Amino acid sequence: MTVWEITTWPASEEFKKDVTIIDPAARVTAGPKGPESFYAGVEFFPGSTNTFLTIVHAAFRLSEKLAQFAAAVQVTRAPGGDLEIAHAHFPADPKPLLGAPVTEYLWITPKEGLKDEVAAFIDTLVASLNDPATPAVGGTYAPLVERPDTFIMLAGWPSLEANQSATKLSPLKEIIPELLGKSSVKLSFAKLRHVEL
């Protein structure tokens, strides 16, 4: 089963200026047991500038080149700060969302006893993001492998302004307050690029 890995850490000044410096590290992972796709970029959200890495693997396994990759990717990492890694099995291919001009990441943790209700809200939200009438490129979500009580949702947008406009219109303007009332939500936006392996 395809596994998507989402990793974040504080971005170095060098990476903020030139995201292509991650390419040599990405290419270290190439090969039969390496990832199938590799997307990297910088978060642009007020008060935060993290490196965002989203990688697709054919199976949930560690690469034999993990140590080599970890050493090579240090150039993108600012000193200190947390490294966060999560995995998910998305029901729909998120590549179009990752390739959009803006990728939105939401980590959604339902309040106790509300997981099914929150999942129903996310279903409605994702359906609206995939409706051709909305400006979104689309959306998908899945529970995290490590924390099944938390969902990760991805959405693709043509611009940050398109996202902000859409959230003021039905049905998003009704769905989002309901979701926020029933869960804890962490939101980020990133500009990603597909790195050829």
N, C-alpha and C positions, 0 to 999 in steps of 0.2 A: 504494500500500500504506500502511495506517495506521501511523504512527510515534508511539511514546510517548517523550516527553522527560522525564527524571528529573533534577532540578536540586536541589542543596543548597548552603547557605551558612550561616554563623553568624547566628542570629536576633537582631534588635535587641530591646532591652527593651520597646519599644513594641509590636512584633509578638507577643512572648510574652504581653503583657497583652491584646491585642486583634487577633486574626488577620484581622478584617474590614478592616484598614487596607490590605490588599493588593488589595481589590476594584477601586479606581480603576485600578490598574496593569493588572489582568487585563482590564478593559473596554477599555483602550487597544488590546488585540489583537483585539477583535471585528471581524468583517467577513468577506467572502468568502475572503480569503487568510489569515485568522487561524485559531487553533485551534478544534477542535470541542468540546473539554471542557477544564476547568481545575480542578485540585484543589490545595489549598494547606493547610499546617498546620505544626505545630511538633513536632519530634522529642522524644520523652520516653524517653531512654535514659540510664542512669547516666553522669555525667561529660560529657554532650554535650547541647546544645540548638541544633539547626540548624533553619533554615527548610527545609521540604520542599515541592517544587513538582513536580507531575506533570501534564503537558499532552499532549493527543492532537492530532496534526496529520493532515490528509488525505494529506499527502505530505511527504517529507523536504526541507524548504526553509526558508529564512530568511524571516521575516515582513518586509514593507516597514516595519513599525512597530517593528522591533526596538530602535532607538536610543531611541525615545520610551518604550517599555516599560522598557528598562534604567534610564532616568532615574527613571521613576515608581516602580519597585520598590525603590529605594534606601532608602526608609523602613523596609523590613523587614529590612535588612541591618546587622549590627553591624560596627564598624570592624575591619579586618584579617580574617584567616581566608581559607580557600580557597573558591573557587567551583568546584563540580564539576558537570559536565553530561554526561549519557549518553543514548543513544537505543537503543530496542529495538522489534522487531516481535513482539508477543506473539501466540501462536497462539489464545489465548482472550481474550475481552473482560475486561480487568481492572477495569472500572468497579465491579462489585459488591465487589471487594476494596478499592478505594480509598474506597468509600462505607461500608465497615464501621466499627464503632466504633474498631477498632485495625487499622492496616495495618502489616504486617511487610515490610521490605525486606532481602533478602540478596544481597550481591555475592559470587559464588563463583568463585574462580580455581583450576582444577585444577592439581595438581602435574604437572610435565613428563611427557608420555606417558600421562596418565590421563584425558584429556578425555572419551573415549567412556565409560569406566567411571563417571566422575563424572556424566555426563549420564544414564546408566542409573539411578544412585541418585536423581538429582533427579526423573526420570520417576516412580519409585516413591513418592517423597516427595509430589509434586504429586497423584498418583492418590489417595494416602491423605488429603490435604487436601480433595479433592473428593468423598470418600466421605461420604454423608449420616450415617454412624455417628460421624464425628468432629465436635467442636464448631466446627471451622473453617468460615468462610464459603466458602472455596475457595482455590485457588492456581493460579499459572501461572508460566512462566519462558521466557526467551529469551536468546540470546547478545547482548552489546552490539554495536551497529553499529561503534563505534570500536575495540573490543577483542574480537574474536570468540572469544578464548581465555578470556573472563570471561562468566559467566552472571549475569543478574539474575533473582531469583525474588521474586514478590509473594505474600503470603498475607493473607487477611482474617480477623479474629477478633472475636468478640463482646466480648472483654475481654482484658487482659494475663494475667489469672489463668487464663482458658481456654487460652491459649497455653502457659503454664507447666505446667498440668495435663496437656495433651495430649502434651507432650514427655516425660513420665514414663511414658507408656503405649505398648504395641505398636500399630503398627509404628514409630512415630517414635523411640522410645527405642533401637531397633536401628539405624535408618537414620542418625540424626544423628551418632553416633560414627564410623561408617564414612565419612560425608561429610567430617567434620572431619579424619580421618586421611589423606584423599586430596586435600585442597584447602585453600586459605586462604579463610576466610569472614569477611566483614564484615557485622554485623547491626545493624539499626536498627528502631525502632518509631515510628510517627507517628500522630497524630490529624489526619485531613484533613477538609476541608469542600469541597463542590462549589461553585464560584463561578459564579453565573449570568452569562453573557456577554451 
